[in-house]
């Protein structure tokens, strides 16, 4: 520290007196280093604290007033600094007006489900829901419209694979109990299915995501990467890369299944005892139902993978003990109709006896979650259950259903404003039961409802992280929206479309409790305030507390230290280790010991596992049943067959179904390239693209000196378009256009463009057309509504932000005209 500036950020060194875990196998012993390396953004975050985009004071849009909101100029108008007192007066006045006019807070759409930063209390992004919930409970406000977060990183597993094998509590992915013990002892090959722990994992789990692939190499396990791009993990760790076109994994899986069926290379006993409906799947694969056999030769023109490669992969997969690995699911699981690939992936894993030794579903990272009882790596179950202070308010975003009966999924928020009424199936709540996907919902919830009149934006990321971002910006300009309040530290993404902006703090500007939960070692930190607040910024908690006080909700917002103390005192650090709150504040860190290997073996035995058993061994060995109606893996979903049998998009048996975003579709004549969009390597979703260091190492400097978002393009696609390395390229479709910097490389499959999501939105004009100079690719991604006619029920409100069609053309930077218009 130097005054109010952060000079240096350092990696955390795990104390020597903390016992690390060891995984002992016949192939060696595996653990993790004590030095915890963080992603580049963590070290560069100090630059973001004082970024030029920082909101330092309450800001009021110059041409907004309660009686004349001028919605059409949102994103164009200037702002003026106002006092906190006036800002709070405006908020109170607008909420009082809503309640007086409409009788409840239902016309207020509360967006408070984002990632936040890292605090337990102060920088949490769920306070908007809590405020309105407390107003309902204690002041008779009635319900509010809750924006419900969809399962954004698990879409295909959630909407698809759950119908094959269940796993509601892990969003459709198999639980990971002690899975590394099994894989490192038994596996001979691991498929990286779009998996990139060097990018996604580093941002979510820290250095453990970098270490885990090295365990596979040390164990002598072959890694085969299957993805449209030679991503960073594949480039470092994979023995083989099989490039395939985006959004065609389903065709690949069908061709693998055809080879196994034709050559008898699948586990027939497992299929007979652990699954149902296989015969119908076999008929489809062999073409007995539609006349089209799903052979490798059939899949080759769809996937771009040579038929000989598909057959070789199928044979090696069957011959070796093979596991399939993801981080969250990869870009294949966030594309149009990703529920199809989620189901077919479950099918092929079943054909090879998932749960048998060495044949598992493996996550390389985030080992704290996605379990039945035990973590991925040796940990005490008591620590997993009671070691950390977990804020219950996360259930507003990741729960079993909406808190408010008046809600819209995040994927449909723009349509709820622009095209009401809307009807859909499935709440999209992350932990909802599979049956919920057949429940019908609508917004507005009844005829005569006023719809959405106020937007409470505590996220600041909708346009850059979800599909068809331009559509969301259009919705914020709707004449039906009287007031938009944005609560955020930075003037970015959709925050410049607010009427009132309240300046939130970064986590350096207040004290808070930090819980480390997504990595392999559970830990808690007491984070002292590092610097004075920038300008007049306040924490998210404090902002909502001040608003709550204006409405007499003081008791719902006790002092922060009281709240933190109560949370801490419920953890094992206090109840078992005997570390008082005051002692913890002095120590500042608690990292829990891991069990010894012998202890871990005993713990596993108590949960029905042998020393090198894990993952779905319990299911393979007959130790339990699944959450499906049959208790088995279902090739033909009995739920879909009973509740939605005529749905051509998601029929009872997953089948190959062409759609509008596939190459070869009518749309592909105008938009022949398929965009694959991964989690960014240097950013964390939309966070960090305003940091100069991050931009300098991760961007392409154009001829005009501007730093453009990189776009990987294959030489076969670049050449005919006259595109060379470093050229500025417009990527566009009927939804809009973004500008990117060309990286001509064979690390992307021909016919595809590789553009990471989350770039900073920076609108400009190009030959009279609105474009985004920042390269925020989500602006032109599909919305779920596009699959259906206006007014039709949306049966699967999935998020689709990868594997969609676009065109690319080289542009002259002299034609770019900067504009103050944000949209």
N, C-alpha and C positions, 0 to 999 in steps of 0.2 A: 504494500500500500504506500502511496505517496499522496497525502492530503485526501482529496475525494476521488482519486484515481486508483484503479487497480493496476499494479505494475506487472504482476506475474501470477500465472495459475500453474499449479504443479499437480502431477498425478498423485493419487493416494497410495501410501505404502501400508499394507496390512501389518499390524503390529506383530512382532516376533512371538509374543505369548499367545497368539490366536492359533488354535490347531486347525490346519487345513485338512481337507478330505483327501483320501487316496482311494483310487479304484484299482484294485489288484486283480490282474488276470494272468493267464499263462503267457500272454504276449508282452507283459510289462506292467509297470505301475504308472498311473496317470493322475496328475493333479494340476493345479494352476499356480502361476507366479504370484508373489506377494505384491509386486508392483502392478497397479491396476491402470493400464493405459486407457485414456479416454479418446473419444472421437475428436477430430480437429476443432469442431465447433465449440467444444467445452473449453479448450484453451483460448479460443478467439472470442469467447463470450464477453470478455471484459471490453472488447471494442464495441460490442453492441449496446452496452449500458449507456454510452454517450453518443450513439449513432445520430446522424443528422435527422433521421426519421423519428427520433424519440419525442413522445408527447410529454411535455413538461408541466402544462397547466390545463385546467378545464378550458375547452374550446367550444364555441357556439358558431354554427354555420351562419354566415352573414345575412343570407336571405331567407332564413327560417324564422317564423313566429307561430305561436299557437293558432292564430286565425288564418295565417297564410303560409303554409308549410313549404310551398313550391317544391314538390317532390321531384319534378323533372330535372332540377339543377343539382341534385345530389351527385357528388363526384366531380362537380365543376366549380362549385362555389368556394370562396375563401372562408377563413375562420378568424374569429377574434377571441382573444383571451378574456375570460370572465372569472369572477371569484367562485370559490367553492360554495359560498352561501347562495349565490344566484343559481349555480348549477343544480344544487339540491332543491331549490325552490321550483325550478323548471321540472325536475323529475317528479316531485310531489304533485305539482299542478297537473302534469300529464296523466299520472296514475289516478288522481282524484277525478279527473275528467272522464277517463275510461269507465271507472266504476259508476259514476253518476249517470253517464249516458247509456251504458249497456248493462248495468246491474252486477257485473262481475269483472274479473280480470281475464276472461277467456279471449278477448281480442288482443292480448299481449302474447306474442311469440317469444319465448325465452330460449335463447341459444346459449347454453352454458354446459357444454359437454366436451370441451376441447382438452388437449393434452396438458395445458397449463405449463408450469415450469417444473419445480421439483419439491415444493413445500407441502407439508401436511395441511397447513392452515392458510397461510397468508396469500399464496399465489395460486391457490386452487381455483379451477374454473367451473365450479358447480354452485357458487354462491347465489346466482340469480334464481335458480330453482328453489334453493333453501329460503330465500327472502319471500318469494311468492307463496311458498308452502306455509311459512310461518304467518304470513298475512291471511291466508285462508283459515288456518287453524285458530289464530288468536284475534283476528280483526274482522272476520266474516267477509273476506274478499271474494270468496268463491274460487273456482278453479282458474288456472291459467292454461295457455296452450304450450305444452311442453314439446320442444324439439327433441325427438328421441334418436339417439345415436345408433346408426346401423352397424352391423359387424364388419367394419370397413376393411380389415385386413384378412378376413376369413370368409368372404362372401360365398365362394363356391362350396366350401365345406358346410357353411351354415344353411344355405338354401338348397344344397344338393346332397352332400354326403350324410347329413343327419338322417335322411330317409333310407340310407343303406345300413348304417350301423349305430345310429343314435349319437351318444356322447353330447348331450345337451349342455352339460356343465363345462365342456371344453370346446364349445362352438363348432362341433362337428369333427374335431380332430381327435384321434385316439389319445388317451391319457399317457403320460410319459413316465410313470412310476419306475424308477431305477433302470431306465431303458439303456443307459450307457453301459451298465454292467454287462448286459446281454450283448450289445453290439460289439463292444471292444473285445469280448471273449470269443464270439461266434461268427460275426459277419465277415464275408469275404468281398462284398462289393456294396457300395452305397451310391444311390442315384441322387444327385443334387438336382431336384426338379425346380428350376428357376431359383434355386437357393443362392443367396449372396450374403453370408454372414459378415463379409468384409465391409459391406455397406449398411444394410438394414440392421444386422446384428450389432455392429459396433455402436450404432446410435442408440439402440434399445437396451443392450446388455453389457456394454463396456467390453473390456478385453477378453472376457470369458468366451465371447462369440468368435474371437480370433484364435483362441487356444484350442477349442473343440475340434476344428478340422485337422489340426496337427496331431491330435490323438489318433484320428483315423489313419493318417499316414504312418505314424509310429507303429500302429498295429498291423501294418502291411495290407490295409484294406484299399481296394481299388475304388477310385471316385470317378463316376461318369456324370458329367454335367449335361443336362438337357435344357436348352433355353435358346431364345432367338439371338441372344448376345453372349459373347464370351465375357461374362461379367467378372468382377474383380476377384471373387472367391474362386470361380472356375479357372481364371488365368493363373492363380497362385497354386491351387491345390489339385485340380482335376487331372486325371490321367488321360481322359478322353472327353472331347466336347462334341456333342451331337446337336448341331444347329437346326432349329425348326421354325417355321413361320409362326408369328404370334397367333394365339387363339385357336391353335389346331392340335393341342395336346390330346383332345378327345379322339381324333382320328388316329393318332399314334397309338393310344391305348387299345382301340378296337383292333388295329392291325397286329399288335402284340398278342392280343387274345386269340386272334385267328391263327397265328403261328402256333401257339400253345395247344389250341384245340386240334388243329390239323396234324400236329406232330406228337400229340399226347404228352405234352410237357407241363401239365398243371397237376395240382395236388387233388386227385379225384376223391380220396378219402375225406379230405378236409371239406371239399365242396359238398359231399354227401352228408356229413355230420354237422357242419357249422354254418351252412347257408341254405337259403330257399330260393326258388325261381331260376336256377341256373339254366335249365333246359330252354326256357324262353330266350334268355340271353344268347345261348349257343345258336339257336335258330336265327337270331338277328345277325350275329357275327358271320354265320355261314351264308347269309343272304336268303334264307328259306322263307322269310316273311316279306321281303321287299324286292327280291331278285338281284340284290347287289351284295356280293361277298366282300367283307371288309378286309381284304388281303393287303399285304404290304404294297403290292402294285397299285391297289386302289388308293391307299393312303399317300403314296409318293407325291402325286401332283397337288394334293391338299397341303401336306406338311412341308414339302420340299426336302424330306429325308429320303435318300435312296432306299429302295425296297430291300436291297442286300444288307444295308445298315440296320433296318428294322428287324430283319430276320436274325442277324447276328446278335443284336441287343436282346431279342426275345430268348434266344438259346442260352446266352451267357447269363441272363437274369435267372432263368430256370435252373441252370447248372450250378450256380453259385448261391450261397446264402446271402440274399440281397435285401437290404433295407432301403427305404425311400426317405429322403431328408428334405425338409423345408425349414425356413425360419417362421414366417407366418403362412406362407402359401405361394409366394412369388406372384409375378404379374399374371400368370395363367388363372389365378383364383380371383382376380379383380377385373375380368373382362366380360364382354357381353355373353350371357348364358354360361357363366362360369360354373353354375350349378351342374351343368352337364359334365364338365371335366372333373368336378369334385366327386360325382357319383362313379364315373368310369375309373377314376384313380382307385377308389375303394374296391371296385370290381376286380381290377388286375391284382391288387394286393391280396384279395381273398383267394384268387386263383393260385397264388403261390404260398398260401397258408400263413397269412399274417398272424404273428404271435409265436410261431415256431422259433427256435433258437436262431438268431442272426437274421430273422425276417420281421422287421419292425418298421413302424412309422416313427421317424426320428427328427426331433427339432434340435437344430444347432444354435441354441441360445434360449433366453428367457426361461431358465429351468425352474423358476419358482412356481409357475402356474401350470395348468393343464395336467392335473394329476387327480387320481382317486384318493390316495392317502400319502404317497411318498414322492419326494422330489426326484428329479432326474439324477442327481448326484447325491452322495451320502450326506444326509442332514438329519437332525433330530426332528421327528414329527411334531413334538411340542413346540419347537422353535417356529416351524411353519405355521402352526395354529395360533400361537400366542406371543411370538417373539417381537412382532412389529406392531406399531400403532397404525391401524388401517382406518382411514376416515370413512365413516359409513355413508357420507354424501356421494361417494363414487357410484352408489346404486342409482343415482339420478341418471347416470350415463350408461353404466354397465350393470344392469339388473335383470330381473325376471320379467319385467313389464314396465309400462309407464306409471309414474306416480299419479299424474293427472289423467283422468279419463278423456280429457280433451288434448289431443296430441297429433303430431305429424312426424313421420320418419324424416331424418335429415335429408335423405335422397329426394324427398318430395316437397321440401319447403318452398322452393320457387313456384312449383305448380299450385300449391295451396294458396298462394297470393295471386298468381296470374290466371289460373284456370279453375277456380272453384265452381262447383264442388268436385272433389276427387274421391275416388273409392279405391281401396286396395285390400290385399290380404296379407296378414302377418304384421305384427306390431313392429318388427325388426329389433326388438329388445335383445341384447346380446345373449342373455341366459334364459330366454323364453323356451318353453317346451316346444318340441317339434310340432305338436298339434296346433299351436298358435298360428302356424303358417297357413292354416285353412280358415282362420277367423276373419270375418269381414269387418272393415273399419271404413270410416268416411270422415272428411272434413269439408265444410263445417259439420259439426256433429248432428245438426238438425236444420230444418228449413227455417228461414227467417233469421238465422244467425248472422251477425255483422261480419264474420270472417276476421282476418288479421288486420289490425289497425296500427299496432305498435310493434317494433322489433327491438328486443333487448339483446344486444350482441356482445357477449362476453368471450367469444371465441376468436374473432378476427381472422378466420381461415377458410370460410366456406367457399369462396370463389377459387382459391388456389389449391384446395385439397379434394374437393368433391367433383362430380361430373357437371359438365356444361356450366362453367363458372360465369360466362357472359349472361346466361339466363338468370342467375342469382342477382347479378348487378342490375339487370333490367327489372327484376322484382322489387328491388329496393327503391326504384324510381316510380313504382306504381302509384297512381293517384289515390289509391285506397289506403296508402300508408301515411299516417299523419305524423309519426314521430319515430325516429331511429336513434337509440342511444348506443354508443360504442364504449366499451371499457377495455382498455388495452394499453400496453406501454409504448407501442409504435404506431405511426401513421402508415399503415400498410394494408395490402389486400383489400378487404371490403370496409375497413374502418373509415376511409375518406368518404364513404357514403352515409355517414352518420350526421344527424342534426346536432347532437351534443356528444362530445368526446370527453370521457373522464380518464385522467392519466393514472394508469396502474404502474406499480413498481416492478422492478426485476427482483429476483431473490437475493441480490446482494444488499438490498436497501432496508432489510428488516430482519429480525430474529425469527427463526422458525425451527420446527422439528422436521428432519429429513428422513424418510424411510427408504431404504434400498431394498427393493423387492423383485426386480426383474433380472437380477443376476444370480450367481451361484451361491453367494454368501450373504445371508440376511444380516442387515446392519441398520443402525440408527445413528444419526448425527444431530447434535445441537448446533445449528448454524447461527453464529452471532451476526449481528448487523455489521457489514464490512465498510459501507460508505454511507454518507448522508443521502437522504432521498434526493433524486434529481428533480429540480424544480419544486413543484407542489404535488408531486405524485404520491399516491397512497396505495397500500396493498389492496388486493381484491377484497379481502376480508374487511378491511377498514372502510372501504367505499360502501360496501353493502351494510355494514354496521351503522354508518352515518345515515344512510337512507332509512334503515330500519328504525333508528331513533326518532326520526321525523314522524313515523307512524306509530310510535309508542311500543316498538318491539325491542326495547332495551334488554329485556330478560332473555330474549332469543339469541343475543350476541354478547355473551359474557366476555370479560377481558381475555385477550389472546393468551396470556401466560396461564390463566386458569384453565382454559380449554386444552392447551398443550400439556399441562401438568396432568390433568385427568386422563388424557389419552396415554401418556407415557406410563402412568402408574398402573395401568392395566396390562402392561407387557411383562415378560419374564425377566427383563433387566431389573425391574423393580421388585416383582413378587418373588422371584427365585434367586437372582444374583444379589439382591439387597442393595442395589444402587439407588439412592434417593434422587429425586428430581434435581435438587441443588447440586449433588455430586455429579450427576450426569451433565449438567450445564458446564461444570468445570472440566470434566473429562472430555466432553464434546463428542465422544464416539463410543459405541458398543458394537463390536463385531462378534457374533456368536461362534463358539467352537463348533467344529464338525465332529461327528462320531469317528472313532477309529474304525478300521476296516472290520475288525472282529465285532465291534458293537453294531456296525451297519449290517453285517450278516445276521446277527441276532434279531435286529429290528425287522429285517426283511422276512425272516422266518416267521415272526409273529403276524406278518401280513400275507403269508402264504407263498413267499418267493424263496427259491434256493439262492445260493451265493451269486450265481451268474444268470439269474432269471430276472426278467423285467418286462416293461412294455405291456403287450397284450398276451404274455405267457399265460396269465390266469384264464383268458378266454380259450386259447388253444388247448390248454390242458384240461378244460372242462370245469374250471373252478368258478364259473359265473356265467351269467347271461347278459345280453345287451339290452338296451332300452327300446329296441324295436318291438312291435307287437308279437313277433314270433320268438324273440329272444336271440335270434340269429342274424347273420349278415343277409340282407334281403336284396337280391338282384331285381326282383319285382317288388316295389314298395307296397306293402299292404295298406299303409295309411293313404297313399295317393290313390290306390285302387278303390278304396272305400269312400274317400272324401272329395277327390277331384279327378276322376278317371278320364275325363274327356279333355284334359288340358294338354294341348298339342305341344306347348312349350316345355312342360315338365311332365311327361307321361309316366305311368307306373314303372316302365322299363326305360332306362336311359338309352337313347338312340342318337345316332348322328343326325343332326338337323341343321341344314344351312340357314344362315341368317344374314341380315343386311350389312353387318360389319365384317363379313368374310371376303377375302379376295376371291374373285369369280362371281360375286353378287352383282346385280345391276348397278349398285352405287359405285362399285370398284372401277367402272369405266371412267368415271370422273375423278375418283379418288383411289388410285391404284396401290398406294403404299399403306402398310399397317404400322401403327405407332405402338411400340412397347415402352411402357413407362414404369421405371423402377423407383424404389425409395432412393433418395439422393445419398451420395457417398459423403459429401462434406456438410450438407445441411441436415436438419431434423424436420422433415416435412417442409412447412413453409418458414421455419425459423432459421435465420442466419444468412439469408441472401442479401442483407444490407450490410454485412460485415466485409470491410475491404479485403482483409486477409483471405477470407473464404472465396470472394469473387476473383481475386488475383490467381489463386491456385486452381480454381475450378471452371473458369470461363474461357471463351474464345474471344480474343481481341479482334474486332472487326476493322476494316479499312478506315472507319471513322473514329477509331479509338474506343468505341463503346465495348463493354464486356458482355457478350451474348451467351445465352445458355447453350451448352454444347448439344449438337445433334449428330449422332452416329449415323452414317449412311454408307452403304456398300459401293465400291467403285462401279459396279454394273448399273447402279441406279444414279450415281452422281454423274458419270460420263455423258450419257445422253441428255442430261439436263444442264450440262455446262457448269457443273458445280465442282469447285476445287476446295482443298483445305483452307479454312479461314474465311470462305465466302459467307455472306449473310443470306440466309434462305428464309423464305416465307413458307411455313407449313400451314395448310388451310383446308377447310371443308365448309359445308353449308352453315356450320355453327359459328364460324369466325376464323381468325388468322392470328398466328404468333410468329415472331421473328427469332431465329436461332442462328448459331454459328456452326458451320459445317465442319465435321471431323470425318474425313473420308477414310474408312477403315474396313478391313475384312473381319473385324470382331463383331459385326452385325450381319445377320443373314440377308441375302438379297431380297428385295421387296419390303423391307422393314426400315423403320426409323427408330432410333433409340434416344429418348428424351426423358430425363429424370423429372419427376413431378416436384412441385413446390417452389418454382422460381418466383421472384418478386414481380408483381404486376406493374408494368410501366407503359401505359397506353400511349400510342402515337398515331399519326395518320400516314398512310402510304398510298399515293395516287388516289386520294379521296376516300380511301377505305380505312376503317378503324382496325388497328392491329395492336397486338401487345408486344412491345419491344423487349420486355423482360423474358419472354419465352415461357410463360406459365401455361403448360400444355393442357392442364385440366380445364381451361377456358373453353376448349373445343372438343372435350370428351362428351360422350352421349349421356343423356339423362334417361332414367328408366321409363319415363312417360313415352319416349319415342317409339317403343315397341308396340304401342297400343294406339288406337284411335282416340281422338279427343272425346272425353266423356266415358270411355270404356273403363272397366275395372282393371286395375293394375294388379295382376295376380302374383308377380314376383318383383317387388320394388328394389332390385339389386343395384349396387353401385357398380358402374362400368367406367374404369379410368385407364384401361390398357387394352391393346388389341383392337383398336378402332381405326377406321380408314381416313386417309388424308392425302393430299398432294403436296409436293415440294417444288419450289421454283426459286432460282437465284434472283436476287433483286439488287438494284443499284442503291447504295446507302444515301446517295444524293436525293433520292425521292422521299426519304423519311422526314416527316415534319413533327417535331415535338409538340405536345399539346398538354395544357393543364387539365384536360378532361380525363378523369380516372376511369371512364368506361363508356 
